[in-house]
Amino acid sequence: MELESVTLKLPRDLLSGAQRVATARDVTIGHMVRQLLKREVERQLAKGHPRPQTDARLLAALQALLARDMAQAQDWDDLAERLRPHGYELRPAGGGVVLYKSSCGTRVCKGSEIGFGYSDLVKKFGAAMPDHPHSMTHLGIMPAGRIDPTRHAKLSAHIEGALSWPDLINRLAMEGMELRPMGTGLGIYIAATGRHLCNSATVGANYNTLVKRFGAAMPNHPHDMSKHLKSGEEDGDLEVVERG
């Protein structure tokens, strides 16, 4: 593609800011200007006209390139990390997600065009995309920190019935869940995706209560509970109980 030279006058502060952005993206200011102009020209020319279909060969190549990472990703953050080395990123768009080139912000295609629709990813990860305007609650996906009544009852029963830390950890593992330290408390997470479900206090007992019941701190928990075991103090206000 033959390029024509154009002289563009910019305010000093805008030029300085553009240089910082270009350096961070590892591109030139000229490249940024060309991409921005290209998108705006295409947007103006496309008004009143449907967006042209993405080239089928490009879609097939993207599917081959990204299929393994899409399939192996455990959550939204993991997916973003896997796409980054390929030079791509997903962004919210309407009720779905769109694949963009990271370096220049060029729109590539819809996620659904390469077999990764937004609703499918939400179901896979058990959570909506962070900052996406569509929470997809109609799919039965609960926001982090909120769980459905059936799971709440099941977790409460495990918390109440556990006789020791290994017993509780094994009970949760059978349900595909795991305990993790959360500050001075405990969180319950989906083991496969790392999604936070709730705090232990939400389903029956805060960390301090469990420490006293089992007579020991949770293995590998960073919070030293020895003084509370000796004194019988309660720190129930340190662990949050989620509502709703």
Summary of the structure (lengths in Angstrom):
residues: 244
radius of gyration: 24.9
end to end distance: 57.8
largest distance: 79.2
contacts: 625
relative contact order: 0.08
helix: 48%
strand: 13%
